[in-house]
Amino acid sequence: MTVDSPFFKTLSLAAILALVAGMLFLPTGRAVASEVKWIEDTSNPVYDPPTHRAYYPCVLYDPNQFSGHGSSYYYKMWYGGYVYEPGATHNEAVTYSNDGVNWTAPVELQGITTKGANIDVDPGGYHAKVLYIPGGYGAGPYYYKIWYWDTAVSIYGINAMRTADSADGVNWVNDQPLTQDATYPLVDNVGTPWNRGTYGPACVLYNPSATNTGNNPFNYTFTMYYDATTGGLEVMGLAYSANGNHWARYHEPPYEDAPVLDHGPAGSWDSAFASYGTVVPNANGEWHMWYSGGQSAVHEGIGYATSPDGINWTKDPYNPALHISDGVPWRNVRTYTPSVIYSPTQFDGHGGATLLKMWFTGRTGSNYTVGYAERTNIIPVGPTRKYKTIQSAIDKAFPGDILEVDPGTYNESLRVYKSLTIRSVAGADSTFIDGTGLAGSGLPAFAGSLRSLVAVVPPDSSGSPYSFRIEGFTIRNSERMGVGANAN
């Protein structure tokens, strides 16, 4: 068989053998969450300043080292709790890194509301979220915009959130409270609704091509997931803005007056709190959210949720991803505030090569620090694993992942539609993909008669070629004119 298509040229020999055996090219949809498992850095916490707290990190990455707009590093982390000497003011600060693990001495932010000497009592601002806008905006021009919680005022008003602009990420101007739409307010201190008050922003997204019209929140220049509270429970609301200063709450059904991420039901790990986190849009065909949650406080763990549109969220049934009960000493009192970055280029050689990186707050005793974790690309599959079928792991994998399959017989047909390696742990003598009983009832067919257990779906006209490898299996009872096919 001669294969001239650029798509087929990227396939391994084993995949081409499967194609020869006959297979169906079928489009496939994904309605399940991508697999994300975190591996914590062995040196955690990676940021532990000796004189002050470090918590609520907001980390940004730029492969151009922020193009001279402020200090030239690949990573910048803003955080709360900074104090430059004993008895001085607590404030937001920024620190820099070229690998996401080793950080410079902090630089205190200037021009935004500061805290007093007693961080637990004196008023001021923290819980900051920062965006970097490479093309600049405004009359500055400015390249950074910050949103944060102002503890100097009541949480039961929109004034509890402020914003400012900066050319370098350190020196800020135009510091001002947010304003809100009168009809669809973010904060509604009437009675005790879910959004009676707020402790600040959770995540802010930027759309450079926004039309700033309609009710789709992502058609606006800025979209914000924000903390909303009754004064006790905490959840996450959604709002949108054309300029980042004046906001309207998302209010389409069924969220006319409801959070887009609610706390869990009674008895669940996040039964009272679900807030403070990061949203990664449109990665691997879906939206991803990591959030803080708990039963008695918001700092008990980190959960994961996915969405097809950034509005309707489904929490992972295997939550929490990280928790204070994990037995990790440096974060056994608090584990929360995840700041997650997605890089389809795996961070371009700047630090660990992975698709997703996370920084988050940990606390033991009175010490607040920042830890780091990377997503692993190894997905175990087997009868005792989270993914008991190979296809379920394929559906949840990111491109480039490696599926490691335990010994056994997998009575299923596979549809592969992304770059993956599927390999057995024990080899072809003990790991089988078997078509027994599948013919005519779900086994992919080609030309109405030839059937294959491994169908590799080509990309559509707008897709890029991808590579697929399967190794260490015996594929049996797959039909090609009645002859079985093996791949080893």
N, C-alpha and C positions, 0 to 999 in steps of 0.2 A: 504493500500500500504506500503510495506517495502522498506526503502531507506537505502542502505548500503554504497553508494559511499561517500568518504571523502568530495567531493564537496557538495553533497546534505546535509550532516550533518551540514554544516555551514549556511544553509538557515534558515530564520525565518519560523514560522508556516504558516504565510500568503503566503510566496513564495512557500512552499511545496504544499499548497492547490491549488495554481495556476498551479503547475506542474501536480497534479492529474487531473486537468481539461483538460489537454492535451496541449502540446506546442511543438514548433519546436525549435531544437537546431541549430541555424544558426550562422556561422561566420559573423563578422561585421567589416567593415572598418571605419576609421575616417578620414574625410577630412576637419574638421572644427576646429576652435581654441578652446583651453581649456578656461574655465571660470576663470578669475583672477580679483578679485576686492579687493582693498586695504582699510584697516581700519587704519587710522593714530593714533599714540599713543597720548593719552590725555596730556602727559607731553612734547610734542614737543615744541621746538627742544630738542632732548635728549643729544646733545653735543654742548655746547655753551661756548667755552673758553673765559675768561674775557679779555685777552690781545691781542688776534689775531684772524684772520679769520680761519674758518674751512670749506673747500669745496673740491669737487672732492673726495669723500670718496671711498676707496676700502676696503671692509670688507671680511675677511675670517673666517670660522668656522672649528674647529677640535674637535671631541669628545674626543680625547686623550690629549687635551691641548697642542698640538704641540710637544708632546713627549720630552720635555726638550730642544727643539731647540729654544732658546730664552725664554722669560718670559712665564710662564705656566698659560694661560687663555684659555677659550673656544673661545673667539672672539678677533680678532685683526683688527684694522682699521687704515690704512694709509690715510693721507690726506694732502692737500696743504694749505699754508698760515701761517705756524707756525713761531712765533717770540718769543724768550725766554725772551727778555726785550726790552723796547722801544729803537728804533734806531738800534737794532741788525739785523742780517740777517734773511730773510724769507726763509723757507725751507720746505721740506717734514718732517712729523712727524708720529709717531705711538702711538696709545692709546689702552688700553686693557679693556676687560669686560668679566664677566662670565654669563651675561644674555642678552647682546646686547643692553641694555638700559642705564645702569650705567657704566660710563667709568672712567679710571684712568687719572692721570695727564699725559700729553704727553711726549714723548721721541723723541728728534730730531734725524733724520737720519744722519749718518756720512759716508763720502766717496763718495757722489754723488754731482753733480753740485748744488750750492746754489744760492739763489737770494740775491739781495742787499737790503738795508734798505727800499727803496721805491718799494713795491711789484708791483705797476702799471707801473713802468718805468725801474727799474734795471733788468739786465738779470739774468737768472738762470733756474731751472727746476721744473716742477710740472705736473699735469695731470697723476699721476703715477698709474700703474697697477702692482700688485704683485701676484705671484703664490707661493704656498707652495708645495714642492715636498717631501712627507714623507720619501721616500727611499733614498733621497739625490742624488746628481749628482756632477760630476767634481772632482777635486783634493782636494777640501777643507776638507771633502766634504761640499758642499753647500746645503741648504735646501730651500732657497728663491731666486727668480729671479724677478727683477724689470725692467719695461720699463717706460720711461717718456719723456715728451717734454722738450727740452732744448731751452729756450727762448733767450739764448745768441747768437744763430745763426739764419740765415734766415729760414723762414718756407718753402722756395722753394728748399729744398734739403733733402736727407735722413738723414743728420747730425742733423736734428731737433729732431730726436728720438734717445735716448740713452738706454743702458741697463747696469746692474751690478748684482753681485752675493753676497749672504750673508749666513752665518751660523746661524744667530740669528734674522734676519729681521730688525736690527738696524745698524750694522756696515757692510758697503758694500765695495767690492773690484772689480777690473776688470771693472771699469766704462769706457764705450767706446761708440762711436756712432754706430748706426746700419749701415750695408752695404746692398746693394741690387743687384739683378740680372740685368744685363745690358739689356737683352731682354724684361723682364717683371718687370719693376721698380715699386715700390710702389708710388714714387714721381717722376713726369715727368714734369719738368719745361720747357716745350716747348710750346709756345703759352699760351693759357689759358684753358687747359683741366680740367676735373673734379678733377683730382689728381695733379694739378699743385703744391700744397703744402700740409702741414700737421700740425696739432696742437697736434699730439701725438696719443698714443694708445687709443682704446675704450674698448677692452676686449681681453684677451689672454687665450687660452685653452691649456691644456697639455695632451698628449697621451703617456703613458708609454710603450705601445706596438707598437709604430710606426715602419713602415718599411722604411720610408723616401725615398719612390720611387713613381713614377707616378705623375699624375696631380690632384689626389684627395687631397685637402688641409688637410683633417683630417687623412691622412695616414702619416703625419709628426709629429714630436715630439711637435712642437709648431704651433698653428694657431692663427692668430691675425686679429681681426676686428679693423680697424684704421680710424681715422679722415682723410678725404681728402677734400681739398678746392681749389676753383678757386682763392682764395684771397677774395671772398665774400661768395658765397654759400658753405655749408658744407654738406657732405654725408659720407657714410661709405664704405670703401673698405675691401677686404679680402686678406690675405697673409699667407704664410706658410714657415717654417724654420726647419732644422734638429737640429740646435744648439741654436736657439734663438737670434743669432747675425746677420746672413746673411739671407736675406729674398727674396722671389719671390712673385709677385702678382698673385692671382688666375686669370686665363685667358681663361677658357673654355667657349664656347658659352652658353648663349648670353652675357657673361661677358668678352669677349675678351678685351674690353676697356670700362668698365662700372662699377659703384659701385654695390654692392649687396644690399645695402639699399639706395635708392635715396630719395631726398626731394619730397614732395607732389606736386600735380598740383596747379596752381594758384587758390587762394581763400581758399585752405585747411589750417588747423591750422599749418602744418609743411611745408609750401610752399617754404621755402628757406633753412631750416636747419633740418638735421636728422643725429645725431651723438652721441658720448659719452654715453655709456650704458653698459649693461651686456647681455651676451648670456648664457642661461641655456640649455644644450643639453639633448635630449632624456629623457624628463620628461613627463609622461603621454602620451607617444607615439609620441611626437613631440618636436621640438626645440622652445624655447621661447626667445624673445628679448625685453628688455625695453630700450628705447633710449630717448635722449634729442632732442627737436625740437622747431620750432617756425617760425614765418613769418618775423620778423625783427631781431631776435637774437635766438641763440640756447638754451637760458635759459628760454623760455616761458612755457615749459611744458614737460611732460613725456608721451611718446607713447608706444604702445605694438604691437608686430608683432609675427607671428608664421611661422614655416617652417617645411617641412617634412625631410629636409636634411642639414640644416644650411647654405644653399646657396640661395635658392629661397624663398623669404620672402613675406608674405601677412600681411599688416597692418590691425589692428582691425578697423572696420568701426565705432566703438564707441569711438575712440581716440578723445582727449587725456585722459589718465587715471587720471592724475593730471595736473593742470594748474594754472598759476598765477592769473587767474580770478576766482578761486574757493572761494574767500572771506576768505582765511586763512591768518591772519595778518603776521605771522612770515615768510611767503614765498610769499608775494604778489608782489615782484619785480623780484625774480628768483625762479624757481622750476625746477630742472634738475639734471643731473649726477646720475642716479639710480645705486646702487650697490645691486644686488639681489643674494640671496643664496637659493638653493633648498635642503631640507632634507627629504628624504622619511621616516625617523624615527622621524620626527617632532622635531628635535634638542634635542632629548634624555633627555628631562627634564631640559635643560639649557636655561632658558628664556621661552617665550611663545611657546606653542605647536601648530605649524602650519607648513604647507608644504613649504611656501615661506615667506622670510623676505626681506625687502628692506630698505636701508639707502640712503638718497639723500640730495642734497644741497638745502637750502632755504635762501632767503635773503629778508630783509626788511630794508629800508634805506641803511646804509653802513655795516650792520651786517650780516656776512655770517656764517651760522650754519648748523648742520646736523640733519635731522629728521629721523624718523623711522616709518615703517608701516608693518602690517601683512596681509597676504591674509585671507579673511574670507572664511569659508567652507559652508556658507549658500547661496543657490541660489534660489531666488524667481522665481516662474513660474505663469503665468496667462495672461489673455487677454490684460492687460495693461502693462505687464512687457517686459523686453528685450527678454526673452524666453517665447513664447506664447504657445508652446507645451511642454509636459513633455519629449518627446523623444529628442527634441533639447537640453534641459538642461542635459539629461543623456549623450549625446554625448560630451558635453563640460565640464562635471564635472571631477574632480580628484577623485580617490578612497578615500572613507571616507567622501565625501561631503554629505550634507543634502539638499534635494530639498523640498522647502516649496511651496505647490501648493494652489493657491487661489480657492475659490468656483467657481463651474461651471461644464459644461459638456465637457469632452475632448474626441472627437471622433477620437481616434487613438489607434493603437496597440503599445506595448512597447517591446523593446529588451534590456535587462539589461545584462551587461557583465563586471561589476566591482563592488566593494564594495560600496554600497550606501544606504542611507535611503531616501525614498520618502514618505512624509507625507503631509496630507492636513492641511490647516490652520483652517478650520471650521468643519471638521468631515464628516463622511460618508453620512449624510443626505443631504448634499448640494454639495458634490464633487464626480463626476462620471467619470469613464472611460467606454466609451460606444462604442460597436462594431457595432452599426447600420450602415448598408450600406457597411461594410468593408469585409464581408464574400466573399471569392472568388476573392477579388481584392487587397489583401495586408494583410489580417489577417493571422498570422502565423498558419500553419496547421501541425498536427502530425499524422503519419500513414495514411495520405491521407484523413482523415475524421474529426478528432477531432481538434477543433480550440480553441485558447486561446488568450486573449488580453494582457497578460503579459508573455513574453518568457524570461527565464533566461538562458543565453548562458554559458555553462561550459567552464572553461579555457582549452587551448590546453595542449598537453602533457608536455610542458615546463612551464606552468603557475602554480600559486599557488591558492589554494582554496580561495574563497572570500565569504563575507557575504552580503546578500541583505535583506532589510526590507521595506515593504510597509504597510502603516497604515492610517486609516481614510478615506477610499474610499469605494464606492459601484462600483464594477465591474459588468457591466451588458451587456447582449447580447453577452456574450462569450459562445461558443458552447462546450458542452460535452454531446454528444448524445442528443442534442437539449435542454439541461438544462443550464440555466445561472449560473454564478459563482459570489459570492459576497466575498469581503475581507474587514474586518473592523479592 
